[in-house]
Amino acid sequence: MCGDENVHAFYSKFADRKHAVLYGLEAHVCIRMTALDLISQGYTVHLVVDSCSSMSHGDRNIAIEALRDAGVRMTSFQSLVFELLQDAKHPKFKDCLALLKMNPKE
């Protein structure tokens, strides 16, 4: 991802930020390569583990282990939301809490 000129132009607009949050498909290829590129550029990378997959569960697990070994910080979606909100005083806290409590089977 980081090698694409359009993507680089986009994230270079945020040069003052040094944290990147990654999630998505093909953890063992796309996410892994992107994370390693970002680390080499000085970013602290956070992986939303419960929002990552691969065609093979084994490939996903190996990627997560390799990324942890490379210094990527592991988190979950819910943990990330609460970390971004920081505390219950955030004006969107109740809205986010309601979304997190929703049962997708309903």
N, C-alpha and C positions, 0 to 999 in steps of 0.2 A: 504494500500500500504506500509506503513512504517514498518509493521510487517514482511514483506517478506525479508528473508536473502539476496537475490540477489539485491533487490532494496536498502536495507540498505548499503550493501557493495559498491554499485555504488555511492550513494549520500554522503557516508562518505569520499569519495575521495575529496570532495569539502567542507571540514570542515571549511575553512576560509570564506565561503559564508553563510550569514544568512538570505537571502531572497529567497523565493520560489514563483514561478508563477504557478498557477493551472488553468486548463480549461479542458473541456471534457464532458463525459456523466454521467448521473445519479448523478446530483448535490446533491440530498438529501441523497445519500448513500455514494458512492465512494469518491466524492470530499469532502463532509462534513467530513467524517472520516479521510481522509488524511490531510485536513487542521487542524483539531483539534489535530492530532498526531504531526504535524509539529510545531504548536504553543506550545505544551507542551515540545518540544525539543528546544525551544528558537528561532525558525524561525519567521521572519515577512512574512506573507503570503499575496499574491496579487491574487485576483480572476478576471479573464478576463470574465466578466459577459456576454458579447455578444458571447462568445465562450463556453457557458455551456448550457446543456439541461438536461431534465428528460423526462420520458415517459409522465408525466402529467405536464402541465404548472403550476398548483398549487403547486406540489411538488418542482419544480424548484424555484418558488418564495419564498416559505417558507424556503428553504435551503439558498437562498441568504440573506434573512432577518436574519436567525439564524447565519450565518457566519459573517455578518456585526456586529451583537451583540457580537460575540465572539472575535472581533478585527481584522478580515480579512479586508484588504484594497481592495476596489472595483475599477476596472478600465475597460476600453474597449480595444479592440485589437489595434485600431488606437492610442489611448493614450499611450499604452504600447510601441508601436513601436517608437513613438516620444520621449518618456522618455528614452528609451535605446539609441537612436541616440544622444540625448542631444541637439544638435543644427544643423543648416544647414551646418556647416563646416565639419560634419562627412563625410568621403569618400564614404559612401554608402547611403547618404541622398537622392540623386536624384533617385537612383535605387529603394529605398523603397517608395519614393513618387509616382513614376510611377506605382508601384504595387498597392498601396493604391487607386490610382485614377482609376484603371481598373474597368470597368463595367462587372460583371460576366454574364450579360445577352447578352453580345456581342459575 
